[in-house]
Amino acid sequence: MKIKFLETRLVKDDTGTTFVKDEVYDLSEASAKHWISRGVAVKAGPASKATVPKVETATVHPPETTQSRNVPLRRSPPAPLTTKDVRAMPL
């Protein structure tokens, strides 16, 4: 379904999709109804030329490591002692 946006909207998900004011987009019926119900878009005529939504690319930064914050690294718990280990211990 083709719809025309009445204001610029940024989709709140991981895609970074932006729908620009006064542009026409050909969306699924469910998506079109979603935007129309919110009052930010109206149905466009069949002769309207659809625009491809703009997608912003995000710069991904690696997360801080525990070493960069001077926090000691967690160590795995030691393996359980075996009978051999116990017998080898001094009394």
C-alpha positions, 0 to 999 in steps of 0.5 A: 500500500502506498502512503505519504508521510506527513512528517519525518519519522525514524523507525525505533528499531535496529534498522535505522530506517527514516521515512521523510516528510512528503515522500511516498513509500510502498509498504506492507498493508500492516505497516501502512495501517500502523503509520496511518493510525498514528496520524503521521501518514495518509494513503497515496494515490496509485499513480504516486511514485514510491521512494525507497526508505533511507537507512542510516548506517551506525558505527559500532564500537566494541564494548569496554573490556574488563581490563580497560576498567581495571577490574580483575577478570573473573576466573572459572571455579577450580575443577573438583578434586579427584581422589588422586589429588586428595591422596597426594595432599600432605597431611 
